[in-house]
Amino acid sequence: MRQARWILSLVVIGLMLSSIGLVSAQVTGTISGTVTDADTNGPIQEALVEVEGTDLSAETDGDGNYTIADVPEGTYNVTASADEYEAETESDVEVTAGDTTVDFALQPLVTTGTISGTVTDADTSEPVQGASVEVEGTALSAETDADGNYTIADVPAGTHNVTASADGYEGETESDVEVTEGDVTVDFALQPLDTEEEAVAGKRKGFVGTVEEMTEGSFALIQQGTGGQVTIGLPDEYVLKTPGGPRTTGTFEDGARVAVLAQLVDDQWIAVQVLVKPVKPTAPPGIGVVVSSNEEEGTFTIMTPSGNTHTLRLPPGKKAPTDGELITVFPEHPLQADGEEDGDGPPRATGLVRAAEVSQRLQNHLEQLTADDGAMPGGDQESKAERIASQIQLLEAHAMRHIAHMDAVLERVPEKAKAAIQRAKANAERGQQQAQAAIQQARGKIGPPEGKGQSNKPENGGNTPPNKGPK
């Protein structure tokens, strides 16, 4: 009996040792990678990366890197999430011994709100019907009803300038309107304009209308509502504001809708400030790299960072963009992948914006702000510091997006189209280096406002520098 117990004990010990050996032999691996912002390609700190079906997870460091060790061999779904970003899941990740790389590019969440209010006559408090209320730097606007009420929905969260204008009234702008989820009320009380006959030397007057003819030193304006024509002179220096942002265009040229503040000098109205109203796109814009063009047929083809290609017809009188350029196009109707267009053929591009030109405008604006004679109105140095910080943010983000979009297209484009894109990317990288030099110089001249971080409130969204008109 005693011998049987001894044998049984040896068997149990052997089974235990065998089990321990099996456990210790289990294969594990490591999952690591980076989590970045899909728009700027910048790192996202404190993003949470989880291996579904396990308790394994990790947070990213300041460079967006993470590492999850001791992941048992197998197939998993891995998810990355972060505040103010859409979560992303990488499915069927195969983990074996060693390291498996899983990178994520998270899309920022877009929060929107509503701006609403009333527009009234400042003298009578009566509602102003048909007044135009616009969110500067966007294509968002509304007209007031018979009670002077307006509502603008789907306004991106952030800080905006909101302008109200109406024929026979001075325009009015409410600056730094903070939009979050929900409704923000912005009311306007517009001052009635004097008639031109009552104007006296030095008096200022507002005009709203459409530019009919530009000349070297003046332009003719067809006034909104009355249809009357007035000639307004262009001095060597005046403030010109044009729409900025990816969803809007507008240039100071024939046909532009403008709001003008002018001053009477020697019986002629002279422009003090010109605000060009945005041209509202009829379809969402598209961004992509030009992979081919046919000037004879008047068409060009872009590839988006996701790999879709779209062929468009050139705007009238416009030269085809160069192969390899990163551009934003404004189509006459929503873009569809090549081969899915209707019988009318490729859509016409109503306008296009070259990323290199936007970068140069942003850099010029930054240099203007930091010039020795570039003091802001009223000498508000704190405001100037905030605007410089904002412009630096815009320039840095644009430069990063420019390179990131080109890299994404290079991974997907056919081999024969790569050479032109690589040349364009090299130019973009040189432009990025020049932008960084301008940024360092700006930071050396004026730091962030005392007690504040860098503001993310754009003044004009990459507009023409103030105090300078077109040459």
C-alpha positions as a Python dict, from the first residue, in 0.01 Angstrom:
ca = {
    (1, 'M'): (0, 0, 0),
    (2, 'R'): (277, 234, 98),
    (3, 'Q'): (453, 157, -231),
    (4, 'A'): (136, 236, -432),
    (5, 'R'): (106, 574, -259),
    (6, 'W'): (469, 650, -343),
    (7, 'I'): (413, 567, -708),
    (8, 'L'): (96, 783, -718),
    (9, 'S'): (288, 1079, -567),
    (10, 'L'): (556, 1049, -832),
    (11, 'V'): (289, 1051, -1106),
    (12, 'V'): (123, 1366, -961),
    (13, 'I'): (458, 1547, -934),
    (14, 'G'): (539, 1452, -1290),
    (15, 'L'): (209, 1589, -1418),
    (16, 'M'): (265, 1915, -1228),
    (17, 'L'): (611, 1957, -1373),
    (18, 'S'): (478, 1884, -1719),
    (19, 'S'): (205, 2148, -1674),
    (20, 'I'): (459, 2404, -1558),
    (21, 'G'): (672, 2327, -1860),
    (22, 'L'): (374, 2379, -2093),
    (23, 'V'): (288, 2715, -1938),
    (24, 'S'): (644, 2837, -1949),
    (25, 'A'): (665, 2738, -2313),
    (26, 'Q'): (368, 2956, -2416),
    (27, 'V'): (475, 3198, -2695),
    (28, 'T'): (418, 3571, -2640),
    (29, 'G'): (497, 3880, -2845),
    (30, 'T'): (489, 4259, -2829),
    (31, 'I'): (261, 4507, -3005),
    (32, 'S'): (405, 4857, -3049),
    (33, 'G'): (364, 5159, -3273),
    (34, 'T'): (265, 5525, -3284),
    (35, 'V'): (-65, 5714, -3268),
    (36, 'T'): (-82, 6036, -3470),
    (37, 'D'): (-329, 6303, -3577),
    (38, 'A'): (-457, 6214, -3924),
    (39, 'D'): (-470, 6582, -4028),
    (40, 'T'): (-140, 6714, -3895),
    (41, 'N'): (61, 6390, -3863),
    (42, 'G'): (161, 6510, -3515),
    (43, 'P'): (185, 6268, -3219),
    (44, 'I'): (-110, 6215, -2984),
    (45, 'Q'): (-11, 6186, -2619),
    (46, 'E'): (-209, 5973, -2369),
    (47, 'A'): (-400, 5784, -2635),
    (48, 'L'): (-521, 5447, -2504),
    (49, 'V'): (-432, 5137, -2710),
    (50, 'E'): (-613, 4815, -2610),
    (51, 'V'): (-594, 4453, -2720),
    (52, 'E'): (-957, 4340, -2741),
    (53, 'G'): (-1047, 4026, -2548),
    (54, 'T'): (-761, 4076, -2299),
    (55, 'D'): (-671, 4307, -2011),
    (56, 'L'): (-366, 4430, -2201),
    (57, 'S'): (-335, 4801, -2286),
    (58, 'A'): (-93, 5094, -2292),
    (59, 'E'): (-94, 5474, -2317),
    (60, 'T'): (115, 5670, -2565),
    (61, 'D'): (403, 5889, -2453),
    (62, 'G'): (485, 6244, -2560),
    (63, 'D'): (600, 6121, -2900),
    (64, 'G'): (285, 5917, -2957),
    (65, 'N'): (466, 5584, -2901),
    (66, 'Y'): (325, 5285, -2712),
    (67, 'T'): (432, 4927, -2630),
    (68, 'I'): (218, 4635, -2509),
    (69, 'A'): (430, 4340, -2395),
    (70, 'D'): (349, 3974, -2313),
    (71, 'V'): (68, 3940, -2568),
    (72, 'P'): (-7, 3567, -2614),
    (73, 'E'): (43, 3439, -2967),
    (74, 'G'): (-276, 3470, -3172),
    (75, 'T'): (-499, 3702, -3374),
    (76, 'Y'): (-646, 4015, -3214),
    (77, 'N'): (-831, 4337, -3282),
    (78, 'V'): (-635, 4635, -3150),
    (79, 'T'): (-811, 4966, -3080),
    (80, 'A'): (-671, 5317, -3025),
    (81, 'S'): (-879, 5596, -2871),
    (82, 'A'): (-814, 5949, -2744),
    (83, 'D'): (-1012, 6248, -2625),
    (84, 'E'): (-1147, 6459, -2912),
    (85, 'Y'): (-1064, 6189, -3170),
    (86, 'E'): (-1255, 5912, -3341),
    (87, 'A'): (-1147, 5567, -3218),
    (88, 'E'): (-983, 5336, -3472),
    (89, 'T'): (-954, 4956, -3472),
    (90, 'E'): (-697, 4746, -3656),
    (91, 'S'): (-852, 4404, -3714),
    (92, 'D'): (-689, 4060, -3735),
    (93, 'V'): (-348, 4158, -3600),
    (94, 'E'): (-125, 3847, -3602),
    (95, 'V'): (96, 3828, -3292),
    (96, 'T'): (392, 3591, -3286),
    (97, 'A'): (722, 3590, -3103),
    (98, 'G'): (894, 3923, -3144),
    (99, 'D'): (748, 4265, -3217),
    (100, 'T'): (439, 4349, -3423),
    (101, 'T'): (399, 4712, -3536),
    (102, 'V'): (51, 4867, -3543),
    (103, 'D'): (31, 5242, -3615),
    (104, 'F'): (-283, 5453, -3593),
    (105, 'A'): (-380, 5789, -3751),
    (106, 'L'): (-687, 5917, -3565),
    (107, 'Q'): (-936, 6158, -3718),
    (108, 'P'): (-1017, 6461, -3498),
    (109, 'L'): (-1379, 6485, -3388),
    (110, 'V'): (-1561, 6780, -3540),
    (111, 'T'): (-1786, 6954, -3289),
    (112, 'T'): (-2035, 7203, -3424),
    (113, 'G'): (-2274, 7457, -3279),
    (114, 'T'): (-2533, 7711, -3392),
    (115, 'I'): (-2513, 8089, -3410),
    (116, 'S'): (-2845, 8275, -3407),
    (117, 'G'): (-2979, 8617, -3321),
    (118, 'T'): (-3149, 8926, -3458),
    (119, 'V'): (-3042, 9221, -3671),
    (120, 'T'): (-3210, 9553, -3597),
    (121, 'D'): (-3189, 9921, -3695),
    (122, 'A'): (-2977, 10098, -3430),
    (123, 'D'): (-3191, 10414, -3451),
    (124, 'T'): (-3542, 10264, -3455),
    (125, 'S'): (-3486, 9914, -3310),
    (126, 'E'): (-3696, 9783, -3600),
    (127, 'P'): (-3591, 9447, -3753),
    (128, 'V'): (-3375, 9458, -4065),
    (129, 'Q'): (-3500, 9205, -4321),
    (130, 'G'): (-3264, 9056, -4579),
    (131, 'A'): (-2947, 9136, -4383),
    (132, 'S'): (-2658, 8897, -4455),
    (133, 'V'): (-2487, 8740, -4154),
    (134, 'E'): (-2163, 8554, -4229),
    (135, 'V'): (-1908, 8355, -4033),
    (136, 'E'): (-1573, 8483, -4157),
    (137, 'G'): (-1332, 8223, -4292),
    (138, 'T'): (-1612, 7980, -4377),
    (139, 'A'): (-1885, 7945, -4638),
    (140, 'L'): (-2153, 7967, -4368),
    (141, 'S'): (-2408, 8249, -4381),
    (142, 'A'): (-2777, 8327, -4344),
    (143, 'E'): (-3023, 8605, -4429),
    (144, 'T'): (-3258, 8757, -4177),
    (145, 'D'): (-3633, 8701, -4203),
    (146, 'A'): (-3908, 8963, -4171),
    (147, 'D'): (-3854, 8973, -3794),
    (148, 'G'): (-3478, 9024, -3834),
    (149, 'N'): (-3400, 8674, -3709),
    (150, 'Y'): (-3130, 8446, -3849),
    (151, 'T'): (-2982, 8103, -3770),
    (152, 'I'): (-2651, 7955, -3889),
    (153, 'A'): (-2618, 7584, -3810),
    (154, 'D'): (-2321, 7343, -3824),
    (155, 'V'): (-2061, 7604, -3728),
    (156, 'P'): (-1730, 7432, -3637),
    (157, 'A'): (-1640, 7470, -3270),
    (158, 'G'): (-1383, 7741, -3211),
    (159, 'T'): (-1350, 8118, -3219),
    (160, 'H'): (-1502, 8307, -3512),
    (161, 'N'): (-1568, 8659, -3630),
    (162, 'V'): (-1932, 8709, -3734),
    (163, 'T'): (-2030, 8996, -3966),
    (164, 'A'): (-2372, 9144, -4043),
    (165, 'S'): (-2427, 9370, -4344),
    (166, 'A'): (-2730, 9515, -4519),
    (167, 'D'): (-2789, 9768, -4792),
    (168, 'G'): (-2818, 10118, -4645),
    (169, 'Y'): (-2638, 10024, -4322),
    (170, 'E'): (-2284, 10017, -4192),
    (171, 'G'): (-2156, 9664, -4156),
    (172, 'E'): (-2082, 9537, -3807),
    (173, 'T'): (-1850, 9258, -3690),
    (174, 'E'): (-1869, 9070, -3362),
    (175, 'S'): (-1517, 8939, -3295),
    (176, 'D'): (-1401, 8631, -3108),
    (177, 'V'): (-1736, 8456, -3086),
    (178, 'E'): (-1681, 8128, -2899),
    (179, 'V'): (-1877, 7844, -3058),
    (180, 'T'): (-1925, 7515, -2873),
    (181, 'E'): (-2200, 7255, -2881),
    (182, 'G'): (-2538, 7421, -2850),
    (183, 'D'): (-2657, 7769, -2946),
    (184, 'V'): (-2469, 8099, -2928),
    (185, 'T'): (-2665, 8423, -2955),
    (186, 'V'): (-2513, 8713, -3149),
    (187, 'D'): (-2735, 9019, -3203),
    (188, 'F'): (-2654, 9318, -3423),
    (189, 'A'): (-2780, 9677, -3422),
    (190, 'L'): (-2674, 9831, -3755),
    (191, 'Q'): (-2622, 10204, -3803),
    (192, 'P'): (-2809, 10352, -4103),
    (193, 'L'): (-2582, 10511, -4364),
    (194, 'D'): (-2602, 10875, -4468),
    (195, 'T'): (-2675, 10935, -4836),
    (196, 'E'): (-2377, 11017, -5055),
    (197, 'E'): (-2510, 11371, -5107),
    (198, 'E'): (-2497, 11432, -4732),
    (199, 'A'): (-2139, 11309, -4702),
    (200, 'V'): (-1871, 11555, -4598),
    (201, 'A'): (-1494, 11542, -4641),
    (202, 'G'): (-1334, 11291, -4407),
    (203, 'K'): (-1662, 11110, -4337),
    (204, 'R'): (-1662, 10732, -4366),
    (205, 'K'): (-1928, 10526, -4538),
    (206, 'G'): (-1992, 10157, -4596),
    (207, 'F'): (-2076, 10004, -4935),
    (208, 'V'): (-2195, 9650, -5007),
    (209, 'G'): (-2211, 9514, -5360),
    (210, 'T'): (-2035, 9345, -5652),
    (211, 'V'): (-1710, 9454, -5817),
    (212, 'E'): (-1783, 9534, -6181),
    (213, 'E'): (-1448, 9657, -6308),
    (214, 'M'): (-1102, 9669, -6152),
    (215, 'T'): (-851, 9927, -6274),
    (216, 'E'): (-500, 10023, -6164),
    (217, 'G'): (-608, 10257, -5884),
    (218, 'S'): (-983, 10208, -5840),
    (219, 'F'): (-1280, 9982, -5900),
    (220, 'A'): (-1645, 10023, -5993),
    (221, 'L'): (-1898, 9877, -5747),
    (222, 'I'): (-2260, 9786, -5823),
    (223, 'Q'): (-2437, 9847, -5493),
    (224, 'Q'): (-2651, 9575, -5340),
    (225, 'G'): (-3021, 9655, -5339),
    (226, 'T'): (-3017, 9987, -5530),
    (227, 'G'): (-2811, 9869, -5828),
    (228, 'G'): (-2636, 10206, -5833),
    (229, 'Q'): (-2272, 10233, -5935),
    (230, 'V'): (-2000, 10402, -5733),
    (231, 'T'): (-1628, 10433, -5808),
    (232, 'I'): (-1396, 10371, -5513),
    (233, 'G'): (-1026, 10456, -5521),
    (234, 'L'): (-755, 10217, -5404),
    (235, 'P'): (-472, 10386, -5212),
    (236, 'D'): (-125, 10239, -5177),
    (237, 'E'): (-217, 10101, -4835),
    (238, 'Y'): (-552, 9973, -4709),
    (239, 'V'): (-680, 9666, -4526),
    (240, 'L'): (-781, 9379, -4754),
    (241, 'K'): (-946, 9073, -4601),
    (242, 'T'): (-1012, 8768, -4817),
    (243, 'P'): (-1177, 8443, -4707),
    (244, 'G'): (-949, 8181, -4557),
    (245, 'G'): (-998, 7813, -4480),
    (246, 'P'): (-1032, 7490, -4674),
    (247, 'R'): (-1403, 7525, -4749),
    (248, 'T'): (-1415, 7873, -4896),
    (249, 'T'): (-1257, 8085, -5167),
    (250, 'G'): (-1274, 8446, -5275),
    (251, 'T'): (-1042, 8697, -5438),
    (252, 'F'): (-1060, 9072, -5492),
    (253, 'E'): (-1139, 9072, -5863),
    (254, 'D'): (-1421, 9139, -6109),
    (255, 'G'): (-1739, 8972, -5989),
    (256, 'A'): (-1634, 8953, -5622),
    (257, 'R'): (-1894, 9034, -5356),
    (258, 'V'): (-1744, 9287, -5117),
    (259, 'A'): (-1818, 9506, -4817),
    (260, 'V'): (-1615, 9828, -4836),
    (261, 'L'): (-1545, 10092, -4573),
    (262, 'A'): (-1449, 10410, -4760),
    (263, 'Q'): (-1358, 10768, -4670),
    (264, 'L'): (-1442, 11080, -4869),
    (265, 'V'): (-1123, 11257, -4981),
    (266, 'D'): (-1136, 11543, -5234),
    (267, 'D'): (-1486, 11440, -5350),
    (268, 'Q'): (-1381, 11079, -5412),
    (269, 'W'): (-1448, 10773, -5203),
    (270, 'I'): (-1117, 10607, -5103),
    (271, 'A'): (-1109, 10251, -4965),
    (272, 'V'): (-1003, 10212, -4603),
    (273, 'Q'): (-1095, 9844, -4574),
    (274, 'V'): (-1223, 9586, -4825),
    (275, 'L'): (-1379, 9262, -4703),
    (276, 'V'): (-1420, 9004, -4981),
    (277, 'K'): (-1716, 8779, -4912),
    (278, 'P'): (-1665, 8404, -4957),
    (279, 'V'): (-1771, 8222, -5271),
    (280, 'K'): (-1983, 7938, -5141),
    (281, 'P'): (-1888, 7603, -5293),
    (282, 'T'): (-2172, 7404, -5446),
    (283, 'A'): (-2006, 7079, -5341),
    (284, 'P'): (-1748, 6976, -5080),
    (285, 'P'): (-1394, 7055, -5190),
    (286, 'G'): (-1144, 6780, -5262),
    (287, 'I'): (-777, 6769, -5177),
    (288, 'G'): (-525, 6562, -5365),
    (289, 'V'): (-203, 6543, -5563),
    (290, 'V'): (-210, 6599, -5938),
    (291, 'V'): (-110, 6271, -6103),
    (292, 'S'): (-178, 6368, -6465),
    (293, 'S'): (-309, 6657, -6675),
    (294, 'N'): (-419, 6713, -7034),
    (295, 'E'): (-417, 7079, -7128),
    (296, 'E'): (-551, 7003, -7477),
    (297, 'E'): (-862, 6843, -7333),
    (298, 'G'): (-867, 7086, -7042),
    (299, 'T'): (-868, 6814, -6775),
    (300, 'F'): (-651, 6699, -6486),
    (301, 'T'): (-658, 6407, -6242),
    (302, 'I'): (-588, 6412, -5869),
    (303, 'M'): (-532, 6129, -5623),
    (304, 'T'): (-654, 6178, -5266),
    (305, 'P'): (-453, 6055, -4964),
    (306, 'S'): (-697, 5760, -4940),
    (307, 'G'): (-604, 5652, -5296),
    (308, 'N'): (-918, 5760, -5485),
    (309, 'T'): (-867, 5935, -5819),
    (310, 'H'): (-1087, 6211, -5958),
    (311, 'T'): (-1070, 6372, -6302),
    (312, 'L'): (-1193, 6730, -6336),
    (313, 'R'): (-1225, 6990, -6608),
    (314, 'L'): (-1025, 7310, -6570),
    (315, 'P'): (-1196, 7637, -6476),
    (316, 'P'): (-1233, 7872, -6775),
    (317, 'G'): (-908, 8050, -6855),
    (318, 'K'): (-708, 7859, -6596),
    (319, 'K'): (-380, 7683, -6668),
    (320, 'A'): (-356, 7315, -6578),
    (321, 'P'): (-179, 7246, -6247),
    (322, 'T'): (162, 7080, -6257),
    (323, 'D'): (195, 6706, -6202),
    (324, 'G'): (292, 6639, -5842),
    (325, 'E'): (128, 6955, -5699),
    (326, 'L'): (-94, 6926, -5393),
    (327, 'I'): (-413, 7123, -5458),
    (328, 'T'): (-760, 7180, -5320),
    (329, 'V'): (-1033, 7179, -5585),
    (330, 'F'): (-1385, 7319, -5566),
    (331, 'P'): (-1602, 7107, -5800),
    (332, 'E'): (-1935, 7214, -5945),
    (333, 'H'): (-2094, 6897, -5804),
    (334, 'P'): (-1978, 6628, -5556),
    (335, 'L'): (-1674, 6429, -5664),
    (336, 'Q'): (-1710, 6064, -5758),
    (337, 'A'): (-1436, 5809, -5815),
    (338, 'D'): (-1317, 5786, -6177),
    (339, 'G'): (-1542, 5558, -6378),
    (340, 'E'): (-1849, 5645, -6168),
    (341, 'E'): (-1932, 5984, -6321),
    (342, 'D'): (-2264, 6043, -6488),
    (343, 'G'): (-2305, 6090, -6863),
    (344, 'D'): (-2197, 6455, -6846),
    (345, 'G'): (-1834, 6353, -6792),
    (346, 'P'): (-1591, 6493, -6535),
    (347, 'P'): (-1718, 6780, -6319),
    (348, 'R'): (-1577, 7126, -6379),
    (349, 'A'): (-1356, 7272, -6109),
    (350, 'T'): (-1498, 7613, -6021),
    (351, 'G'): (-1168, 7697, -5856),
    (352, 'L'): (-845, 7546, -5729),
    (353, 'V'): (-595, 7644, -5462),
    (354, 'R'): (-230, 7535, -5465),
    (355, 'A'): (-92, 7426, -5127),
    (356, 'A'): (246, 7586, -5204),
    (357, 'E'): (79, 7923, -5260),
    (358, 'V'): (-117, 7895, -4935),
    (359, 'S'): (205, 7819, -4748),
    (360, 'Q'): (374, 8124, -4903),
    (361, 'R'): (80, 8349, -4809),
    (362, 'L'): (87, 8223, -4450),
    (363, 'Q'): (463, 8283, -4433),
    (364, 'N'): (428, 8633, -4582),
    (365, 'H'): (159, 8714, -4327),
    (366, 'L'): (380, 8595, -4041),
    (367, 'E'): (672, 8805, -4168),
    (368, 'Q'): (441, 9106, -4199),
    (369, 'L'): (322, 9062, -3840),
    (370, 'T'): (679, 9043, -3708),
    (371, 'A'): (819, 9326, -3921),
    (372, 'D'): (959, 9620, -3726),
    (373, 'D'): (687, 9846, -3867),
    (374, 'G'): (415, 9582, -3837),
    (375, 'A'): (249, 9711, -3520),
    (376, 'M'): (-112, 9611, -3479),
    (377, 'P'): (-382, 9879, -3470),
    (378, 'G'): (-385, 10060, -3140),
    (379, 'G'): (-43, 9923, -3049),
    (380, 'D'): (-199, 9625, -2871),
    (381, 'Q'): (117, 9419, -2827),
    (382, 'E'): (-57, 9140, -2634),
    (383, 'S'): (-304, 9100, -2918),
    (384, 'K'): (-14, 9107, -3162),
    (385, 'A'): (163, 8827, -2975),
    (386, 'E'): (-153, 8616, -2983),
    (387, 'R'): (-192, 8670, -3356),
    (388, 'I'): (170, 8579, -3422),
    (389, 'A'): (130, 8261, -3213),
    (390, 'S'): (-186, 8178, -3407),
    (391, 'Q'): (-12, 8236, -3739),
    (392, 'I'): (276, 8011, -3633),
    (393, 'Q'): (28, 7733, -3553),
    (394, 'L'): (-141, 7773, -3889),
    (395, 'L'): (189, 7766, -4078),
    (396, 'E'): (323, 7462, -3889),
    (397, 'A'): (0, 7263, -3928),
    (398, 'H'): (-24, 7345, -4300),
    (399, 'A'): (338, 7242, -4362),
    (400, 'M'): (287, 6908, -4182),
    (401, 'R'): (-38, 6833, -4368),
    (402, 'H'): (129, 6919, -4700),
    (403, 'I'): (405, 6661, -4653),
    (404, 'A'): (174, 6401, -4494),
    (405, 'H'): (-71, 6414, -4787),
    (406, 'M'): (210, 6372, -5040),
    (407, 'D'): (355, 6077, -4847),
    (408, 'A'): (14, 5909, -4838),
    (409, 'V'): (-28, 5947, -5215),
    (410, 'L'): (326, 5824, -5286),
    (411, 'E'): (236, 5495, -5116),
    (412, 'R'): (-57, 5440, -5351),
    (413, 'V'): (28, 5605, -5681),
    (414, 'P'): (148, 5402, -5983),
    (415, 'E'): (525, 5390, -6026),
    (416, 'K'): (524, 5606, -6341),
    (417, 'A'): (370, 5900, -6153),
    (418, 'K'): (606, 5892, -5854),
    (419, 'A'): (893, 6094, -6002),
    (420, 'A'): (687, 6414, -6041),
    (421, 'I'): (543, 6379, -5691),
    (422, 'Q'): (886, 6319, -5539),
    (423, 'R'): (1016, 6637, -5707),
    (424, 'A'): (716, 6832, -5576),
    (425, 'K'): (768, 6685, -5229),
    (426, 'A'): (1134, 6795, -5233),
    (427, 'N'): (1015, 7149, -5314),
    (428, 'A'): (758, 7127, -5035),
    (429, 'E'): (1026, 7017, -4788),
    (430, 'R'): (1243, 7314, -4889),
    (431, 'G'): (941, 7537, -4835),
    (432, 'Q'): (889, 7375, -4495),
    (433, 'Q'): (1249, 7455, -4401),
    (434, 'Q'): (1200, 7819, -4504),
    (435, 'A'): (877, 7830, -4302),
    (436, 'Q'): (1059, 7691, -3996),
    (437, 'A'): (1325, 7960, -4034),
    (438, 'A'): (1053, 8227, -4042),
    (439, 'I'): (886, 8067, -3739),
    (440, 'Q'): (1211, 8063, -3540),
    (441, 'Q'): (1273, 8426, -3629),
    (442, 'A'): (919, 8518, -3521),
    (443, 'R'): (957, 8336, -3190),
    (444, 'G'): (1284, 8514, -3135),
    (445, 'K'): (1123, 8854, -3183),
    (446, 'I'): (810, 8804, -2975),
    (447, 'G'): (717, 8516, -2746),
    (448, 'P'): (370, 8399, -2643),
    (449, 'P'): (164, 8655, -2449),
    (450, 'E'): (258, 8680, -2081),
    (451, 'G'): (68, 8423, -1878),
    (452, 'K'): (-82, 8261, -2184),
    (453, 'G'): (-2, 7974, -2414),
    (454, 'Q'): (-16, 7999, -2787),
    (455, 'S'): (-358, 8093, -2912),
    (456, 'N'): (-536, 7883, -3173),
    (457, 'K'): (-757, 8166, -3291),
    (458, 'P'): (-682, 8259, -3652),
    (459, 'E'): (-734, 8622, -3738),
    (460, 'N'): (-803, 8590, -4110),
    (461, 'G'): (-745, 8220, -4177),
    (462, 'G'): (-438, 8280, -4392),
    (463, 'N'): (-558, 8602, -4548),
    (464, 'T'): (-375, 8867, -4746),
    (465, 'P'): (-154, 9063, -4501),
    (466, 'P'): (-327, 9369, -4357),
    (467, 'N'): (-232, 9719, -4465),
    (468, 'K'): (-134, 9613, -4816),
    (469, 'G'): (-354, 9606, -5122),
    (470, 'P'): (-297, 9439, -5456),
    (471, 'K'): (-16, 9588, -5660),
}
